[in-house]
Amino acid sequence: MKVLYFHQHFVTPLGAGGTRSYEMALRLIARGHKVIMVCGSVRGGHTGLKTPFKNKVRRGFVDGIEVIEFNLSYSNSDTFVKRSLIFFIYAFKSIAIVFKEKSDLVFATTTPLTAGIPGIVSRWIRRKPFVFEIRDLWPELPKAMGVIKNPFVLKAMSLLEWACYRSAHRYIGLSPGIVESIVARGVVKDRVDLVPNGCDLSIFGPKQTPWRPLNVRPNDLMAIFAGAHGIANGLDALLDVAAILKKRNRSDIKLVLIGQGKLKSKLVERATQEGLNNIIFLDPINKNRLAGLMVSADLGLQILSNVPAFYYGTSPNKFFDYIASGLPVLINYPGWLADMINDNGCGFTVEPENPDAFASALEQAADDRSRLFKMGQNSRLLAEQEYDRTKLSNRFVDCLERAVK
C-alpha cells in the first residue's frame, strides 16, 4: 500500500529530535509499502533533504522515504501565536497534498493536534482509511499547564479533537494513559493500539565512542537531561537541585542539559547569577553525537513539571534513549514510567517538587557506583526485551495494515 504520512516535526538521525516517524517509515518500506512523508522544517532538526526550496517546498527521497518538506521553520522558542500560525499553515498545505497525491491510507501523528486536519479531509472527502496517532493529550495538557487559558481556543481544540477521533478508522496511543483517554471518548477499544516510543538499539548503546564536556571530570557523576527547555519540562527544578548540591559541597556531581527551548536563556541566566558551575548547558546535537555522550554519562534525568496529566499521558523519547544507552534513570514524577523504573530496578524515583530528595538521590548514585552499574544493566535489558523499536515498529505496521483490510 501507499501511505501518506503527516508529521509536521519529522527529523532523521542527522539532526536533533525524536526519530520515531523515521523509524516507522523505514519499517513500512521494509514490509513492502511506499511512504510519502509530509513535514515542515524544525530548527535543529534535519529532514535529510538538501536541495533548495522552490515555491516554499522541496521534495526528494531519504533512505527510501519520499519526503515533501514545506519551508515552515518551527522552534519551541517561538511565541504561541507564531507556532499556532505555523501549525495551521502546515495543516492547510497538507490538505492540498491529500488531493494531489494518490494513496491507500492516510496516517497523521500529533503534535500538534492540527496534524489531524488532513486526515479528517481524507476520510470524509477522499474516502481513504485514516489512522490517527496521539502522542500527547490535547487539550488536557496545555489546559492543565495553564499554557492555554482562552475558553474559545480550548473549545476549538476540543472540537478538533472530537473531529479527529470521529474520523479515524484506527488509533495509536503512545502511553497507557493516552489509550485509556481515547477509549474514554467512546472509541471501541479494539480499534486502539498501544505502541510506545521505543529504543534505537543500533544508535544508542555501548558501541558508541564516549565523550564528556571539557568541564566534567572523568570521575564526576554526570547526570544528563536531553530534550526541550520549555514550560512543560520544569527545568528550574534541576537548578534548585544544583543549588542544594553546591551547598552540600558535592562538586563531583555535574548536571548536563542538552537541547533548546523557550526558557533556555532564562535558565542559563539564573545559573550564571547563582554561580551554579555544577550545571552545564549544551546546544542540541545529532543522534550519534548524543549517543556518545550518553555512553559516557552515569544517569539520565526524566524531568517534567508536576502536572498530573503527565503521569500516564506522555511517552518521552529521552527516557527510551536513556535505557537503550544502559543508563539508570532518575524521575521526579509518578506514573507509568516511575512504576517501570521501580519494577525493573533501573533507577530512582523521587516525589515531585522535592529538590532535597532529588539531590539526595544523586548523592546515593554518586556514592554507590556498583549499585548504579547494576541499575544500568537492568535498563539495557529492559530496552532489549520490551522496547526494541524494531519489534514496536512491526506492531505499528500491523496496525496500519489492519486499517485497509
N, C-alpha and C positions, 0 to 999 in steps of 0.2 A: 504494500500500500504506500501511498504518498502522503506524508504528514506535513501539514502546515503548522509550524511550531512557533508560538508567540511568547517571547520572553524579552522584555524591554532591556534587562540588565545582563544579557548573555556575555560571558567572557570565556576565554580559553586559558590554559595554564601559562600562556605567555605574559599575562597580566595579573594584577591583584584582584581578588574577589572569588566568590564561590563558583565552582565549575560544574555544578550538578547538571545543568542543561547540556553542557558539552558532553559529559559522560553518557547521559541518557540518549542523546542524539547518536553518539557512536554505537551504542548498543542496538538502537533501532536499525542502523545501517548494517551492523554485523548480522542481524537477523533477517536481512534481505529487503528492508524497507528503504524508501527515499525520504529525505528530510529537507525542508526549506525552513531555515531559522530566520525569523523576523525580529530585529532588535534595534535598539538605539545605541548611542555611544556613551560609555561610562568613563569618567575621568579616573585614571589609574588602572582601568581595565584594558583589555585587548581582545577584539573580536577575531583577530587573525587576518583581517583584510588590510591591505596596504595601498591599494590603488586609490587615486584621488576621487573625491565625491563629484558626481555630476548631477546637477539639479537637486543637491542635498540628499543624494542616495548613492550607495555603491553596492556592487554585487559580485560574488565570486565563491569559489569552493575552498573550504578549510577542512582538511583531513576527511574529505568525502561529504562534508555537510555543506549544502548550498546556503549561503548566508546573504540576507538582504539587510543592510545596515543603514538606518536613517541618521543623518547628521544632526542628532539631538543630544548635545552634550549635557550630561547629568552628573550631579555630585550631591552627596548628603549635606554638604555645607551650603547649598543653595537655599534661598528663602522658601517658605512654604508656598507662596504664590507662584514663584518661578517653577518649583518642582511640580505643582499641580498643573500648570500650563503645559509643561513638557509631557506629563502623563497623558493629557487629553490629545495633544498633537500626535503623539505616538499612536494612540488608540484609533484616531480617525484616519491616519495614514495607513494603518493596518487594515481598516475596513476596505480600502481600495485594493489591497493585496488579496483579500478574500474573494473579490470579484474578478481579479485579473488572473490569479493562479489556479490551476486545476489541482484538486486534492481529493483524497478519500476520507480524510479525517482532519479535524482542527483540534489542536491542543493549545491551551493557554495556561500560563503559570503566573501567580502573583509573587511578590508585589511588583507594581501597585494593583489594586483591585480593578482599575480601568483596563488592565490587560485582558479582562474577560469580555470586553465590548465586541471585539471582532468575532469571538466565539458565539455570542448571542446572535449577531447578524448572520453568521454562517449557519447556525441551527435553523433559524426561522425563515430566512430568505433563500439561502443556498441549499437548505435541507441536507446538511452534512452532519455526520456524527461529531459530537463535541465532548472532549474530556477536559475537565477543569481541575487544576492543581492549586491547593490552598496552602501557602507557606506560613501565613500569619493570619490571625483572626481579625478581620476588619468588619465593622468599625470598632469592635470591642477594645482593641489595643490602643489606638490613638485616643479614644474616649477616656479609657482608664488612666492613661498617661497625662491627660489634660492638654495634649497637643492640639486637638481639635475640640472646640467648645461651641462653635456656632450650631444651633439646633437645626438650621436648614441644611447645612453641609452634612451633618450626621444623618439627617433624614434621607438626603440624596444618596449617601453611601449605603444606607440600609436598603434602599430601593434597588440600587445597582447590585448589591449582594443577592437580594431576592431574585432579581432577573437572571443572574449568573447561575444560581442554584436551580432555578426552574427551567433553564435552557440546556444544561449539561446532561449527557447520557450517562456518564460515569464521572467519579470524583477520586482524587488522590489527596490524602492528608499527610502532612509530614510529622505529626506527633499524635499520640493517643487522644489528647485533649481536642485537637482540631477535628479528628474523626468523629468524636462524640458530639462536637458542636454542629457538624454537618448533619448528622443523624437527628439531632435535636430540632433541626429546622424542617423536619418532615421528609427527609430523603431516606429511601429504603436502604437499610444497612448493607445489603448485598451489592449495592452499586458503589460502595465506598471502599477504597483500598488504602491501607497504611503502608507508605513507602518513605521511611525517614531518610534524612541525609545519611550518606554513607562515608566509608573510609577509602581514600585513594591509596591503596597499599603499594601501588607501583611508584608513587611520588613520595609519600611520607613513610619514613622508616629508616632502619639502620644503615642502608646503603648510601645515604646522602653524606656529603662532606660537611662535617660540623664547623661552625664558626660562632664567635661571640663578638658583641660590640667591644671596642677598644677599652672602655672603662669598666668592663666586667671581668674580674679576675678569674683564673681557672678554677679556684676552689670556692668561689662565691656560689650561693644558691641563686640560680637565675630562674625567676618565675615570669612567664610571658603571657601577655594578652594580645591576640591578633584579631582585629576587627574594627568596626566603625566606632568613632568617638562622638557619639550623639547622645541625645536625651535618654533614649531607651537603655543605653549601656551603663549609665550610673557610675562613670569612672572617677567621680570625686571620691567615691568610697576607697579607691586604691590610693589616692593621695592622703586620705585620712590614715590609712594603714601605714603608708610610708612615713608619715609624721610620728606615729607611735613607735615604729621600728627605730627611727632616728633617736628618739628619747631613750629607748632601751639599749642604745649603742650597738645595734646589730648591723654594722656596716658590711657584714658578709652576706646580706640578703639584698638582691637587686631585683627591681620590678621593671620589666621592659615592655613597652606598649608600642605595637606596630599598627599603623593604619592612619586614617584621616577621618574628618567629620566636622560637623558644625561647631562642636565645643572644644576642638583640639587646642586652638590658640589660647583659650581661657585656662585650660588645664596646664599648658606649658607656662603661662604667665604665673599661675598660682604656685606651681612647683618652684619656679625661679625666685619668687618673692619669699617663699618659706625656706629656701635653701635645701630643698629635698634632692640631694645629689644621689640618692639611692633609687630614684625613678628616672628612667631613660626613655625618650620618645624617638621612634624611628618612623620614616616615611613608609608608605606601602611598598611591598616588594613582591616579585612574582613567586609562583608556587615553588619552584625548585629552590630558590634562594631562601624562602620561608621554611621549607622542609629541612634545609641545612641548619638553620637557626634552632628549629625545634629539636633536632637531634642533639644539639649541644645544651639545650635547656634542661631544667630539673623538674619543672612543674608548669602546668597550663592553668590559666585563670579563666574560669567561666563566670563572668560578671554581668548582672543585669540590675536595673532599677527594681525596687521592691514593689512590683505590680502583680497581684495575684493572677491576672490573665496570662502572665508569662510562665507560670509554674508548669502547666501542662500544654500550653498553646504555642510553643516555639520549638524549633529543631535547628539549633545553631550550627553552621558549618564548622566553626572553630573547635567545638567540642570533639567532633569526629576526626578532625585533623590532629588534635592532641593525642587521642588514644591510638590513632594509626601510627603516630611517632613514638609510641611507647611511653607517653608522659602521664604521670598521675595528674589528676585534675582537682583543683580546689574551687568549689562552687559556693556562692553566697545567697542562694535562694532555694526553697524546697521545690518538689515536683518530680516529674518522671526521670529527669537526668540525675538529680540528687539521689533518688531511690536506686538508680542503676549504679552509681558510684558506690553506695553503701553495700548493695547486694553483691557486687563483684570485687570489693576491696581494692578499688583503683583510684583512691584519692581521699579528699577531706570535704566534709560539708560543714558549713557554719550558718548560723541563723542570719537573716537579713539585718542590715543596719547595726551590726555589732563589730566595729573595727578592732576592738581589743581581742575578741575571739579569733578574728581573721589573722591578726598579727601573731597570735599565739600558735595558730595552725602552721603558719610559715616557719616559726621558730622550731616547732616539732619536726617539720620536714627537713630543716637545715641540720638539726641535731641528731637525727636518726636516719642516716643515708641508707642503711641496709633495708629498713622498712620501706623507704621511698623507692628503692630499687625493685623490691618485690611488687609494690603497687604499680610500677611502670610495666613490669612483666604482665601483670593482670590486665592492664589497659590494652596492651598489644594483643593479648589472647582474645579479649572481648571484641576488638576490632576485626580480627581474623575470623572468629567463629560466628559473629552475629551481624556485623555491619560492613562486610566486604561489599564495596559498591558494585562489583561485577554481579554478585548474587542479587542485590537490590535492583539493579538496572534491568535484569531479566524479569523480575516481578513487575517493574514499571511497563515493560513492553507487553507482557501478558495482559495487563490492564487495558492498554490501548487496543490490542488485538481483539479483546472481548467486546469492545465498543462497536466494532464493524461487523460482528457476526450476526 
